[in-house]
Amino acid sequence: MNITRENIDALNAVVKVDIAKADYENKVNEILNNYRKSANIPGFRKGHVPMGLVRKQYGKAVLVDEVNKLIQESLNNYLVEEKLDVLGNPLPKVQDDFNWDAEEFSFEFELGLAPEIKVDLKSKRAITHYKIVADKKMLDEQVENVQKRYGKLVSKDTVEAGVEVTGTFKNEEKAIDAGATFSLDKLKGKKNEKAFLGKKVGDVITLNTKGMFNDDHDLMHFLKVSHDEAHGLDIEVTFEITEINERALADLDQELFDKLFGEGQVKSVTALRDRFKTDAERQFVQQSDQKLLNDITEYLIENTKFDLPAEFLKKWIKNSGEGPLTEDQVSEEWEKSEKGLRYQLIEGQLMKDNGIEINFEDLKDHAKQIVRGQMAQFGQLDPSDEELEGIAARVLSNQEEARRLSEQVVSQKLLQLYKEKANLKEKEVTYEAFVKEVYS
């Protein structure tokens, strides 16, 4: 067997695989001999079928199968030995005059080669790394929410600002008959709030669902309608008041602190606010890091310039699907996948340049960390290492789950690299300002 390569350009090559009779003859004869021993052909005793008949009946199929196996194995070995970084898979070139009755065969394969890439993390313009802080307003709201949650309900005669109303939403056409309890601050706009103010138990209010609540998803909960129905729902409903209550705030005392965090863990309002601040800002880190990861990813894709063997990859897309694709479908798939492929190559180069590797211990530790967090949500705060090991092993036995966790570990390691080497500027913002600046 002989394998040669012709480089068309820096991104495309053709590999030629020449196979001689000696490369496959022994294996084909061995298989045909085994067929002869077990073949059941009318008119012949088992094991006494003439080899010529066996070769005539099975020879071509066995030859094709063995040559294809030989090609696949030798081509894979060649790519590894030559350290060729290919994109997609080798594509066989069509040979109109190919003849399986010949004794020697030649096959040609097109290769798309990965480009050489130089990745520079030092952007000319610094990329913002947000530090999200819990401000006084947020902490005041959290303290008040806790006081409301643990406070007592006090019955009121009339609806006034800050109360909770209980009643029933009805609409005959949509078959809505749903009990609900909500505070007036859930309502959107002064018009809706004014419709409730001064009302008493037994009063019936007519409302329009469009723009009734600050969050349209509240319609799902309070009117018991589906997600699809809630969005854009524009009907009139009635609401009959059955209860009016004011939630008296719980005292900020040791009893409340112990309910929240365990006996003696928090001993003052200042410590309570510090605890809320620490917990909130710990959660904000994840959002800030994800924003940074997204921004640097976009920067690298836009500013790391290199060519791709686009025509080869389009041809590969066309031939790798379950069914034939039109040229328009191929172009559409290429547009959707090009950006992801570029970042995949950039990511691989960054890992190579900076010696970043992912091993099984990294995956196992990450899986254990996730399992520990999930168990903590259900009150299991101190699981044994043996228990964590067992659950992590079961998680990693699922290939799809292991792949997903591996991507998370890679992102974590790259994020750490970006924080160390990228040109970043820290910007301290409140959560409200972060959401407004990033998502509005």
N, C-alpha and C positions, 0 to 999 in steps of 0.2 A: 504494500500500500504506500502511496505517495501523496503528500498534501503540500500544496503550494499556495502562496497568497500574492495577489496583485493589488497594490494600493492604488485606487482610482484617484483619491485626493486624501486630505487629512481626516475626512469623516466617513469615507466610503471605501470598501474593499471587496474583492471577490476571492473566495477560497475555492480551489479546485481539489477534489478528492478523487484519485485514481485507484481503482480496486482491480487487482489481478485475480485470476482463477485460484491461485494458491491461497489467497486470503480467506476464501469462504468454502473451498471444496471439501475439506475434511469435516467441517461442521455440518454442511448440507448432507454429506454421505452418512454421517452418524445419525442424523434425524430420520433420514429415509430408511436406514436399517432398522431403527426402532419402530417405524411405521410398518415395515414389512413383517416384523415379529407379531404385531398386534392386529394387523389389518384383517377385516372380515370381508372377503370378496367372493361372491358366488362362484362355485366351480373349483375353488382352491382350499386346501386345508390351511388352518390358521398357522402362520409361520412359514408356509411354503409358497407364498405368492412370488412370482418371478419379479426380480428387482426392476426389470425393464417396464413392467406394468405399473409398479409402484412409482417409479420415476415419471412415467407418462402421466399418471393421475395426480400426483402430489408435487412433483419436482419443481414446477414453475412457482407455485405458491410458497414452498419452503425457501427457494432461492431468493425471492423478493423479500420475504420476511427477514431472512438472515442478513442480506445485504443492507437493508434499512437499519437493522440493529447495529451492524458494523459501522455504518456511516455515522449514526447518532453518537456512538461511543467514541469513535476516533475524532469526530469533530469537537465534541465536548473536551476531550483530552487535549486537543490541539489549542483550543482557546485558553485553557488553564496554563499549559506549558508556555505558550507565547505571551501570557499575561495580557490578553486583549480584553479591554473593557468595552463590551458591546452593548448597544441599546436594542431592546426588543429581542427577537430571536433570528438566527440566520434564515434567510428566505431562499428556497431552492429556485434556480433559474429553469424555466421551462425549456425542454429539449424536444422539438417536434419529431426528430428522426431517431429517438431513443429506441434501442432494441434489446429486450431482455434475453434474446436467444444468443447474444454474443457472450464471449467468455470473459472479456474485460470491460469494465465500465468506468465512465468518467461523470462526475457530478459537480456542478458549480453552485455556490451559495453566495448570495449578497449579504454583506455585513454592514451595519450602521455602527460607527465607532463613536465612543464618548469623546467629547472635545477636551482639550486641556483647559483648565479653569484656574484663574487666580482670583481669590476672594479677599477683598479688603474691607475689614470691619470699621475702619476709621473714616466715617463719613465726614465730609467737609462741614456739613451742617449737623449740629448735635441733635440727637433723637431724644425726645422727652421721655423721662422715666417718672411716672406719677407716684408721689407718696400721698396716699389718701389718709386723711386724719378725721377722727370723730370730733366735731366741733361742739360748742356749748348747746346749740339748738338741738342737735341730734341726741345728745346725752339727756337734755331736759325731756325730750319726747320719750326716750326709752324709760326714764324713771317714771314718768307719768303713765305710760302704758302698763308698767308693772303694777303701779298703784291701782289702776283701773281693773286690771285682771284679778287682783286679789282683794279688791274692795267689795263693798256690800251694795246691793240694789235698794234704793229708796223710792217708793211709789210716789208719783206726782199726779196732780189733777189735770194739768194742761201741758201741752208740748211747749218747751222753751229750748233755747240754745243749749247744746251739750247733752241732751237726754237721749235715751234709747227708746225707740218705739217698737212695739210688737203688734202684728196684725196679719191680715190675709190679703194677698194680691189675687185679683180675679180678672179674667177675660174669657167670655163665653166662646168666642170664635176660635181662639187658640187653646181652649180647654185648660186655661191656667187657673189653678186653685191652690195657692201655695202660701203656707205660713212663713213668716220671716220676722227677724229681729235685727235692727240696725240702728246705728247712731246717725244723727243728722249730718255729721261731717262726711258721711259717705255720699250724700246727695251733691249733685253738680249744679252750681249756679244759685243765685239768690231767689229766683222764681220758684224753684222746687222747694227750697227751704221755707220760703214764705208760705207755701201751700200747707205746711204742717204747723207752723207757729200758731199758738193759741187754740189748737184743736184739742178735743177731749175724747175719752174712751167712748166708742160707739159712732164717732164721726166717720164719714166715708169721703175719701179724697180721690179725685180723678187726676191721673198723671199720664204723661206721654213717655214711653220707654226710651225714645231717642234722646240721648243726653241726660238721662235720669240720674245716673251714677257717674262718679269720677272715673271709674273703671268699668268698661262694658262687661268684663267678665263677672262682675257682681250680679248681672242679670241672670247668669247661669245658676248662681247659688240661691238668690232670693226668689226668682220666678220659676225655678226648676225647669229651665229650658236647656236645649243642647248648645254646644259651643257654636255650631254653625248658625243656629237660630239667633243666638244672642247678638252676634255681630250684624249690625245694620237693622236690628229689630225696631220697627217704627209703628207701634200700636198704642191705643189707649187702654189703661188698666185702672181698676179701682183698688183702693187700699182701705180696709176697715180697721180702725185702731181698736185693739183689745187691751193693751197695756201701755203705760207710760212710766218709765223708770229713770231715775238718775243714779249713776254709779258713784257712790261716795268713795273717795280715794282712801286706800289703805294707808295706815301710818307707816312712816319710814322708821321702823324700830327693829330690835334684834330678832323678834319673832319672824318678821318678813325676810330679813337677811338670811336667817337659818333655813327658811323654806326655799329660798332661791339657790343657795350655794352650800348648804350643809352647816351643821352646828359650828359656830365660832370662826368660820372661814372669812366672813366680812363683818366688821364691827362698827362701821360708821357710814354716813351718807357719802363722805369723801371717798372712802374705800370702795363703796358701791359704784360710784361714778368712774373711779379708776379701773375697776373690774370691767365695767361695760365698755370703756374706752379701749382697754387692752384686747378684749374679745372681738370688738368690732374691727379694729385696725388689723388684727390677725387675719380676719376674713377678707379685708380689703386688699391684702397683699396678693392674693390669688388673682383678683381682677386686674390689679395693676400689672402683675407679671404677664398675664395673658395679653393685655394691651401692648406691652413692650415687645413680646414675642411676635405679635401680629405686625407691629410697625417695622421691626427689623427685618422680618420675612419679606414684607413689601419692598423695603429699601434694597435688600439684597437682590431680589428678582429684577427690580428696575435698573439697578446700577452695576450688576455683574454681567458684562457683555461677553457673549460667546455664541458661535453658530451651532446649529444642530443639523444632522442629516435629515432634513424635513421630508424630502421626497421618499427616502427609504422608509421613514417612520409612517408616513401616510400609506405606503404600500403595505407595510406590516399591519397597520390597523385594518386595512381592507381585507386582508387574508386571515386575520387572527380571530375574527368573530365567528359566531355559530352559523351565520348565513351571510350571503353576499351583501355588500353595502354599495350604495350609489356614491358617485363622486361628491355629491352634496353632503351625504351622511358622513363620509370620510372627513371632509373639511370641517364639519361641525364637531366631530369627535376630536380632531386635532386641535381646534381652537379651545375646547374644554380641557384637554389634557396637557397642552404645551406648558402652561404656567406651572402646573404641578411637577412636571418632569424637570423643568429648569431648577425649581427649588430642591428637588430630590438630588440632583447632581451637585448643587451648591452645598447642601447639607452633607453629602458624602465627602466632598472636598474639605469642608471645615473639620469634620471628624478626623479625616486622615492627617490634615495639617497640624491638628492640635492633640493628636494621640487619644482621641475619645473612643472608647470601646464599651460595648454592653455585654456583660457576662451574666451567667445564670444567677450568681449571688446578687447582682444588682436587681434583677427581675424579682427574685424571691423577697428581698428586703422591701421593695416597692409594694409587692402584693401584700406582704404582712402589714405594712403601714396602712394600706387601704382597708384591710380586714379589721385591724384594730380600731380604726375610726368608725367603721360601720357597727362594730360590736358596742362601742361606747354610746352610740345613739340609742341602743336598746338597754342601757344600764350596765353592760358588762365592761367595767372600767379597768379590770386587771386580769386579762386572759393569760394563761400560761404560754410560754414560748412553744411548748410542744403542741398545744392546741392551734396556735397561729401557724406553725410549720405545716400541720396537717391540712388546714384549710387552704393555705397558699399553694401547697402541692396540687390539690384538686383543681384550684383555679388555673394553674399553669399547665395542667394536663389538657386543657382546652386550647387548641392551636389558635383559634380566633381571638380568644381572651389574652393569650400570651402575646400575640402580635400587637394587640391594642395597648397592653401594658408596656411593651417594648418601645412603642412610639412615645408613650408618656415619659419614660426614662430618658430617651434621647432628647425630648423637648426640655426636660429639667436640666440635663447636662449642657445643652446648647444655651439655655437661658443663663446659666451660671457663667459660661464663656462670654456671652454678650455683656453681662454686668461687669466682667473683669476687663474686657478689651475694646468694647465698642465706645464710640464717642457719645456719651450720654450727658444729659443735664437733668438734674432732679427738680421736680416742680411739686411743691406741697399744695394740695387742694383739699377742700371738703368733699365728702361723697356727693353732695348735691351739685357742686361745681364740676366734679369729674363727670358725672352723668350728662350734665348740660353740655360740657365741652366736647365730650367724646361721642355721644350718641345723638345729639340733636342735629 
